[in-house]
C-alpha cells in the first residue's frame, strides 16, 4: 500500500467516525485489516478508538462505532502519541461522553490508567467537570483516594476520612475546596472552609476563582450550549 493510499484510508476513517457513518467505517475496516489498531498519522498518532472518544464527543453512533472498532481489534488502553499519552477512556472522560465510556469500560478498559492530563480517567473526569463519566467510573470500581475527588462527588464522610488519615499533602484542602465549589457540593465546601481553605486558590490545570467555577455548567452542558449557539439559537435571557 502506498503512503498516499494509506493516508487516504486514515482520513476516511476519521471522517466516517466523526460523521457516524457506520457503513463506510465497516467497509474501510474490512478492506484494511489492522486499521482499528493502527496509529493514525492524520490524527496525530492516535488510534481510531481515540478519535471516537475525542472532544467534543457525542459523535453520531459513537457507542456503536466504539463497539465495532473494539470487535475489529482496537487496543483498549492504547496510549496516544500526540503528546498527551492518554488512553481512549481518558478522552471519553474528558468530554463526558458516558455512553462511549461505558462501551470502553464494559470491554475491559483500565479505569485506573495513570498519567492522563490530570491523572487517571476519574481525575480527568472530575477535573474537567465531567460528572456523568465521573459517577460511571466510580460505579465501575475507580478508587476515590484523594480529598478533592471525594469533595467533588459530595462524599462528605469519605472526605473527612481522607483528610483525617495520612497527611493529604500541601494544598489538599484548597484543591478539594475548589472542586467542591465547581461541583456545587456546598456541604463539602463548608466543611473545607472550616478547615482553612483558601478562597483565592485555583489549581494549575483549572482557571477562575471558586465563584467562577461554581457558576460553570460542567462539560456536558457547556457542550450542548456551544452546539445550540452554533445553530444560531437565540437566548431569551442573558447568562446568569
C-alpha positions in Angstrom: 0.0 0.0 0.0 1.4 3.4 -0.9 1.7 6.2 1.6 -0.9 8.2 -0.3 -3.5 5.4 -0.2 -2.7 4.7 3.5 -3.2 8.4 4.3 -6.5 8.4 2.3 -7.7 5.5 4.4 -6.8 7.3 7.6 -8.6 10.4 6.5 -11.7 8.5 5.5 -11.8 6.5 8.8 -11.6 9.7 10.8 -14.3 11.3 8.7 -16.5 8.2 9.0 -16.2 8.2 12.8 -17.0 11.9 13.1 -20.0 11.6 10.8 -21.3 8.4 12.4 -21.1 6.6 9.1 -21.2 3.0 10.2 -21.4 1.6 6.7 -18.3 3.4 5.4 -16.3 2.6 8.5 -17.2 -1.1 8.3 -16.1 -1.2 4.6 -12.8 0.5 5.5 -12.1 -1.9 8.3 -12.9 -4.9 6.1 -10.6 -3.6 3.3 -7.6 -2.9 5.5 -7.2 -5.4 8.4 -5.4 -3.9 11.3 -6.8 -0.4 10.7 -8.6 -0.4 14.0 -5.2 -0.9 15.8 -3.1 1.4 13.7 -1.8 4.7 14.8 -3.3 7.3 12.5 -0.8 9.9 11.4 -3.6 12.2 10.3 -4.9 12.1 13.9 -1.5 12.9 15.5 -0.6 9.3 16.3 -3.9 8.5 18.0 -5.9 5.3 17.2 -9.4 5.3 15.7 -10.7 4.5 19.2 -9.2 7.7 20.5 -11.0 9.5 17.6 -14.5 8.3 18.6 -13.8 9.3 22.2 -12.2 12.7 21.3 -13.5 16.2 22.1 -16.2 17.3 21.8 -17.5 13.8 22.0 -21.1 12.7 21.3 -20.5 11.8 17.7 -23.5 10.2 16.0 -23.5 6.5 16.5 -20.4 6.9 18.8 -21.2 3.9 21.1 -21.9 1.6 18.2 -18.8 2.7 16.4 -16.7 2.2 19.5 -18.0 -1.4 19.7 -17.3 -2.0 16.0 -13.7 -0.8 16.5 -13.2 -3.0 19.6 -14.6 -6.0 17.7 -12.1 -5.2 14.9 -9.2 -5.4 17.3 -8.8 -1.9 18.6 -6.4 -1.7 21.6 -8.5 -0.6 24.6 -5.7 1.0 26.6 -3.5 2.3 23.7 -1.6 5.4 24.6 -1.8 8.3 22.1 1.3 9.6 20.5 0.1 13.1 20.2 2.0 14.4 23.2 -0.8 13.6 25.8 -0.1 9.9 26.1 -3.7 9.3 27.1 -5.9 6.2 26.6 -9.3 6.4 24.8 -11.0 6.2 28.2 -9.1 9.3 29.3 -10.5 11.1 26.2 -14.1 9.9 26.8 -13.7 11.0 30.5 -12.6 14.5 29.4 -15.6 15.0 27.1 -18.2 13.5 29.5 -19.3 11.0 26.8 -20.6 8.4 29.2 -22.1 6.2 26.5 -18.7 5.7 24.8 -17.0 5.4 28.2 -19.4 2.6 29.2 -18.6 0.7 26.0 -14.9 1.0 26.8 -15.3 0.0 30.4 -17.5 -2.9 29.6 -14.9 -4.2 27.2 -12.2 -4.1 29.9 -10.6 -0.6 29.6 -8.4 0.2 32.6 -10.4 2.6 34.8 -7.2 3.3 36.9 -4.9 4.1 33.9 -2.5 6.7 35.2 -0.7 9.6 33.5 -3.6 11.4 31.8 -3.5 15.2 31.5 -4.6 15.3 35.2 -4.2 11.7 36.2 -6.5 8.7 36.0 -9.7 8.8 33.9 -11.5 9.7 37.2 -9.1 12.5 37.8 -9.7 13.8 34.3 -13.5 13.5 34.6 -13.7 15.4 37.8 -11.0 17.9 36.8 -12.9 18.9 33.7 -16.4 18.9 35.2 -17.5 15.6 33.5 -19.8 14.4 36.2 -21.6 11.7 34.3 -18.4 9.9 33.4 -17.1 10.5 36.9 -20.0 8.7 38.5 -19.8 5.9 36.0 -16.2 5.4 36.7 -16.8 5.2 40.5 -19.7 2.8 39.9 -17.3 0.7 37.8 -14.7 0.4 40.5 -12.5 3.5 40.1 -10.9 4.2 43.5 -11.6 7.5 45.3 -8.3 8.1 47.2 -7.9 11.9 47.1 -9.8 14.5 49.1 -10.6 16.6 46.0 -12.2 13.6 44.4 -14.5 13.0 47.4 -15.3 16.7 47.7 -16.3 17.0 44.0 -18.6 14.0 44.3 -20.2 15.2 47.6 -18.9 12.3 49.6 -18.6 14.1 52.9 -17.8 11.1 55.1 -15.1 9.9 52.8 -13.7 13.4 52.5 -13.4 13.6 56.3 -11.7 10.2 56.4 -9.2 11.2 53.7 -8.4 14.5 55.4 -8.1 12.8 58.8 -5.8 9.9 57.8 -2.3 10.2 56.5 -1.1 13.7 55.5 -3.0 14.6 52.4 -0.2 16.8 51.2 0.2 20.6 50.8 -2.7 22.4 49.3 -5.1 19.4 49.6 -7.7 21.3 51.5 -7.6 24.2 49.0 -7.8 21.9 46.0 -10.7 20.0 47.5 -12.5 23.2 48.2 -12.1 24.4 44.6 -13.5 21.2 43.3 -16.4 21.1 45.8 -17.4 24.6 44.5 -17.0 23.5 40.9 -19.3 20.6 41.5 -21.9 22.5 43.5 -21.2 20.5 46.7 -21.9 23.1 49.4 -21.7 20.8 52.4 -18.2 19.7 51.4 -17.3 23.3 50.6 -18.4 24.5 54.0 -16.5 21.7 55.7 -13.3 22.6 53.9 -13.7 26.3 54.5 -13.9 25.5 58.2 -10.6 23.6 57.7 -9.0 26.8 56.4 -9.5 26.6 52.6 -8.1 29.5 50.6 -10.9 31.4 48.8 -8.3 32.6 46.2 -7.0 29.2 45.3 -7.1 27.8 41.7 -5.3 24.6 40.6 -2.7 24.7 37.8 -5.0 22.7 35.4 -8.0 24.9 36.2 -8.9 28.5 35.7 -11.1 31.0 37.5 -11.9 31.6 41.1 -14.1 29.3 43.2 -17.1 31.6 42.3 -16.2 31.3 38.6 -16.3 27.5 38.7 -19.4 27.4 40.9 -21.1 29.3 38.1 -19.9 27.0 35.3 -22.2 24.5 33.6 -20.0 21.4 33.6 -18.6 19.9 30.4 -21.6 18.2 29.0 -24.0 21.2 29.4 -21.3 23.5 28.1 -21.1 21.2 25.0 -24.8 21.5 24.3 -24.8 25.2 24.9 -22.0 25.7 22.3 -23.8 23.4 19.9 -27.1 25.4 20.2 -25.2 28.7 19.8 -23.5 27.3 16.7 -27.0 26.6 15.3 -27.9 30.2 15.8 -30.5 29.6 18.5 -31.0 32.9 20.3 -31.0 33.2 24.1 -34.1 34.9 25.7 -32.1 35.8 28.8 -28.5 36.8 29.4 -26.4 34.2 31.1 -26.6 34.3 34.9 
